[in-house]
Amino acid sequence: MVADAIPPKIPTGVPGLDLILNGGLQAGRVYLVEGTPGTGKTTLALQFLLCGLQAGQKGLYVTLSESAAELRAVATSHGWSLDQIELYELVSEEGLDPDQEQSVLHPAELELGETTRAVMARVDVTRPSRVVFDSLSEMRLLAQNALRYRRQVLALKQFFTQRDCTVLLLDDRTSERSDLQLHSIAHGVVQLETLPLDYGADRRRLRAIKLRGTTFRGGWHDYTIRRGGLLTFPRLEAGDHRLERRDEVVGSGSAGLDALLGGGLVRGTNTLLGGPAGTGKTSVATAFVTAALNRGERAAYFVFDEGLPTMLTRSATLGMDLRPHIESGLLTLRQIDPAEMSPGQFATIVQQSVRDNHCSIVVIDSLNAYLQSMPGEQYLLLQMHELLSFLNHCNAITLMVLGQQGLIGELRSNVDLSYLADSIVLLRFFEMQGEVRKAISVLKTRTLAHEATVRELVLGREGIGVGEPLREFRGVLRGAPEWAGSELPAGDA
């Protein structure tokens, strides 16, 4: 390797991680991977070595904490084979004998310990391109001295660098306080973390703390561990995805609804459908999806609250049968469990729907359940801002359903996303002659001149319809409508 040349980057083998690291890891460098037990350090390390194996690079796994049999068991659980990877096991009954503890490392500061020399000897024999050292915590205990420990790590770093080895040093962070000495020694640091929740699956996230000589995507990124290894979901940065703007107006299939909206919805905008349960928010969203599917476009519908069979049955009774479109592949209808899926994973699924499957319309039903998957409201606003910006940049039409608490009277929302919405459609109940009916109105659109009227929303076998303005009512939007006319409209007496 030329002294002043920038080393090429090599893939890590972890889906999504190379995007965070801006292409992967620089070859011939030493990196620290730290995280508490159970965060997936060993799994990530094995993926790193197996990825190198596919590229014809030899791999060496040096283990002080786990036996070779335990490593093979981990690999088997993911469907991997470690037959072509060198496993160098430094765990033995003799090494674990307390009487031998002081003799494992030589006390002289200028001489490397037995453990370090053994690792170097094995590297010289196998000549690997990728090395995993598991773990530094064991070396820290063996050294029994902070200065000697640092010198041993520096010696290993110098040794590996001279032999063009790309190395992952694993550390389980079991020391009393974070060892920032390792951060200063390593060329890069990747930190893994598990966040326990009061209910649902634990959240896992990682971040690159530093990466010398190259840029990377900072901040926390969600990841999961499933059969096949770690799967990372890079934090969405909407500015990376921009298409040429298309100011095309598309309809819902209902002339009355389109007229209320000023012609329909504009591509590259998002619409918030708000109202109490049962007012027709999902039906309105389904109408736009059905119209897009009938035009031959692709759509993605993400359901948080309602069961898929119930939704499909209700849509079919309104003349909007979605099953043929699911069978044709035009519609992706997916049930989302917020207790089991992280927000980062959901954002990645939405990205794939638009970027890879070319969906032109996306429905999130509802934001209330999505909110439950977030650690705090401020994170929902930040992530939704990035997600909506991404969808707008991709010229997708986004429909967001937001359920409001209560049925009549004062209604409240768990979160205010009105400032993020390009259009806001409000749905309400009102009473007429002993019947509960539905009202719809458009509060704002940033792109079209919409009507300012409050109209009746009618759901029937032919789909959705919009009636005449409710001019004789007052207080519909505040949830307490009152009849203010002299006589009932024709046909309602």
Long-range contacts (C-beta under 8 A, 24 or more apart in sequence): 1-28, 1-164, 6-213, 9-214, 10-52, 10-55, 10-166, 11-51, 11-55, 12-44, 12-47, 12-48, 12-51, 13-47, 13-48, 13-49, 13-50, 13-51, 13-52, 13-229, 14-44, 14-47, 14-48, 14-229, 14-230, 14-231, 14-232, 15-230, 15-231, 15-232, 16-221, 16-223, 16-231, 16-232, 16-233, 16-234, 16-348, 17-206, 17-230, 17-232, 19-217, 19-234, 20-206, 20-208, 20-216, 20-217, 20-221, 20-232, 20-234, 20-235, 21-188, 21-208, 21-211, 21-214, 21-216, 21-217, 22-211, 22-214, 22-215, 22-216, 22-217, 23-214, 25-166, 25-188, 26-166, 26-187, 26-188, 26-213, 26-214, 27-129, 27-164, 27-166, 28-161, 28-164, 28-165, 28-166, 29-161, 29-166, 29-167, 29-187, 29-188, 29-212, 30-156, 30-157, 30-160, 30-161, 30-167, 30-169, 30-185, 30-186, 30-187, 31-166, 31-167, 31-168, 31-169, 31-186, 31-187, 31-188, 31-189, 31-190, 32-136, 32-168, 32-169, 32-171, 32-182, 32-183, 32-185, 32-186, 32-188, 32-189, 32-190, 33-168, 33-169, 33-170, 33-171, 33-189, 33-190, 33-192, 34-170, 34-171, 34-172, 34-173, 34-182, 34-189, 34-190, 34-191, 34-192, 35-172, 35-173, 35-191, 35-192, 35-193, 35-194, 35-206, 36-172, 36-173, 36-174, 36-193, 36-194, 37-172, 37-174, 38-194, 39-192, 39-193, 39-194, 39-204, 40-192, 40-204, 40-223, 40-225, 40-230, 41-134, 41-135, 41-170, 41-172, 41-192, 42-66, 42-71, 42-74, 42-134, 42-170, 43-74, 43-78, 43-225, 43-229, 43-230, 44-168, 44-192, 44-229, 44-230, 45-132, 45-134, 45-168, 45-170, 46-71, 46-74, 46-75, 46-78, 46-80, 46-82, 46-132, 46-229, 47-229, 47-230, 48-130, 48-132, 48-168, 49-85, 49-130, 49-132, 50-80, 50-85, 52-129, 52-130, 52-166, 53-84, 53-85, 57-128, 57-129, 57-130, 58-86, 58-126, 58-127, 58-128, 58-129, 58-130, 59-84, 59-85, 59-86, 59-128, 59-129, 59-130, 59-131, 59-132, 60-85, 60-86, 60-88, 60-122, 60-123, 60-126, 60-128, 60-130, 60-131, 60-132, 61-85, 61-86, 61-87, 61-88, 61-131, 61-132, 61-134, 62-88, 62-90, 62-119, 62-122, 62-131, 62-132, 62-133, 62-134, 63-87, 63-88, 63-89, 63-90, 63-91, 63-134, 64-90, 64-91, 64-115, 64-134, 64-135, 64-138, 64-139, 65-91, 65-134, 65-135, 65-137, 65-138, 65-172, 66-91, 66-134, 67-91, 77-227, 78-227, 78-228, 78-229, 79-227, 79-228, 86-122, 86-126, 86-128, 88-119, 88-122, 90-115, 90-118, 90-119, 101-142, 104-142, 105-142, 105-143, 105-144, 105-148, 109-147, 109-148, 109-151, 112-152, 112-155, 113-142, 113-143, 113-148, 113-152, 115-139, 115-142, 116-152, 116-155, 116-156, 119-156, 120-156, 120-159, 123-159, 123-160, 123-163, 123-165, 124-163, 127-163, 128-165, 129-164, 129-165, 129-166, 130-165, 130-166, 130-167, 130-168, 131-160, 131-165, 131-166, 131-167, 131-168, 132-167, 132-168, 132-170, 133-167, 133-168, 133-169, 133-170, 134-170, 135-169, 135-170, 135-171, 135-172, 136-169, 136-170, 136-171, 136-182, 137-171, 137-172, 137-173, 137-174, 137-175, 140-175, 140-179, 146-181, 150-181, 150-185, 153-181, 153-182, 153-185, 154-185, 157-185, 157-186, 183-209, 183-210, 186-210, 187-211, 187-212, 187-213, 188-212, 192-223, 193-220, 195-375, 199-339, 200-338, 200-339, 200-340, 201-339, 201-340, 203-342, 204-342, 205-342, 205-344, 206-232, 221-344, 222-342, 222-343, 222-344, 222-345, 223-344, 224-342, 224-345, 233-342, 233-344, 233-345, 233-347, 233-348, 234-344, 234-348, 235-344, 235-386, 236-344, 236-347, 236-348, 236-351, 236-383, 236-386, 236-387, 236-390, 237-386, 238-386, 238-387, 238-389, 238-390, 238-393, 239-389, 241-351, 241-355, 241-390, 241-393, 241-394, 242-393, 243-393, 243-394, 243-395, 245-395, 246-395, 247-447, 249-448, 250-288, 250-291, 250-292, 250-295, 250-397, 251-291, 252-284, 252-287, 252-288, 252-291, 252-464, 253-287, 253-288, 253-290, 253-291, 253-294, 253-463, 254-287, 254-463, 254-464, 254-465, 254-466, 256-455, 256-465, 256-466, 256-467, 257-284, 257-287, 257-440, 257-464, 257-465, 257-466, 259-451, 259-466, 260-440, 260-441, 260-442, 260-450, 260-451, 260-453, 260-455, 260-466, 261-423, 261-425, 261-442, 261-445, 261-448, 261-450, 261-451, 262-442, 262-445, 262-448, 262-449, 262-450, 262-451, 263-448, 264-448, 265-397, 265-423, 266-397, 266-422, 266-447, 266-448, 267-360, 267-395, 267-396, 267-397, 268-392, 268-393, 268-394, 268-395, 268-396, 268-397, 269-392, 269-397, 269-398, 269-422, 269-423, 269-446, 269-447, 270-388, 270-391, 270-392, 270-397, 270-398, 270-399, 270-400, 270-420, 270-421, 270-422, 270-423, 271-397, 271-398, 271-399, 271-400, 271-421, 271-422, 271-423, 271-424, 271-425, 272-400, 272-402, 272-417, 272-418, 272-420, 272-421, 272-423, 272-424, 272-425, 273-399, 273-400, 273-401, 273-402, 273-425, 273-427, 274-402, 274-403, 274-404, 274-413, 274-424, 274-425, 274-426, 274-427, 275-403, 275-404, 275-411, 275-426, 275-427, 275-428, 276-403, 276-404, 276-405, 276-406, 276-407, 276-408, 276-411, 276-427, 276-428, 276-429, 276-479, 277-403, 277-407, 278-407, 278-429, 279-427, 279-428, 279-429, 279-438, 279-457, 280-427, 280-438, 280-440, 280-457, 280-459, 280-464, 281-365, 281-366, 281-401, 281-402, 281-403, 281-427, 282-306, 282-311, 282-314, 282-365, 282-401, 283-314, 283-315, 283-318, 283-320, 283-459, 283-464, 284-425, 284-427, 284-440, 284-457, 284-464, 285-363, 285-365, 285-399, 285-401, 286-315, 286-318, 286-320, 286-322, 286-363, 287-320, 287-463, 287-464, 288-361, 288-363, 288-397, 288-399, 289-322, 289-331, 289-361, 289-363, 289-399, 290-315, 290-320, 290-322, 290-325, 290-463, 292-360, 292-361, 292-397, 293-322, 293-325, 293-330, 293-331, 296-330, 297-330, 297-359, 297-360, 297-361, 298-330, 298-331, 298-332, 298-357, 298-358, 298-359, 298-360, 299-325, 299-330, 299-331, 299-332, 299-359, 299-360, 299-361, 299-362, 299-363, 300-331, 300-332, 300-334, 300-350, 300-353, 300-354, 300-357, 300-359, 300-361, 300-362, 300-363, 301-331, 301-332, 301-333, 301-334, 301-362, 301-363, 301-365, 302-334, 302-336, 302-346, 302-349, 302-350, 302-362, 302-363, 302-364, 302-365, 303-333, 303-334, 303-335, 303-336, 303-365, 304-336, 304-338, 304-364, 304-365, 304-366, 304-368, 304-369, 304-370, 305-365, 305-366, 305-368, 305-369, 305-403, 306-365, 307-335, 308-333, 308-335, 317-461, 318-459, 318-460, 318-461, 318-463, 318-464, 319-460, 319-461, 319-462, 319-463, 320-463, 332-357, 332-359, 336-369, 336-370, 338-369, 338-370, 338-372, 338-373, 339-372, 339-373, 341-373, 342-373, 343-370, 343-373, 343-374, 343-379, 343-380, 343-383, 346-370, 346-373, 347-383, 347-386, 347-387, 350-387, 350-390, 350-391, 351-390, 354-390, 354-391, 354-394, 354-396, 355-394, 359-396, 360-395, 360-396, 360-397, 361-396, 361-397, 361-398, 361-399, 362-391, 362-396, 362-397, 362-398, 362-399, 363-398, 363-399, 363-400, 363-401, 364-398, 364-399, 364-400, 364-401, 365-399, 365-401, 366-400, 366-401, 366-402, 366-403, 367-400, 367-401, 367-402, 367-415, 367-417, 368-402, 368-403, 368-414, 371-414, 371-415, 377-414, 377-415, 380-415, 381-415, 381-417, 381-420, 384-417, 384-420, 385-420, 388-420, 392-422, 406-479, 408-479, 408-480, 409-479, 409-480, 410-478, 410-479, 411-479, 422-446, 422-447, 423-447, 423-450, 426-477, 427-457, 428-476, 428-477, 428-479, 428-481, 429-479, 430-470, 430-473, 430-476, 430-481, 431-481, 432-483, 432-488, 432-492, 433-488, 433-492, 433-493, 439-470, 439-476, 439-481, 440-466, 441-476, 441-477
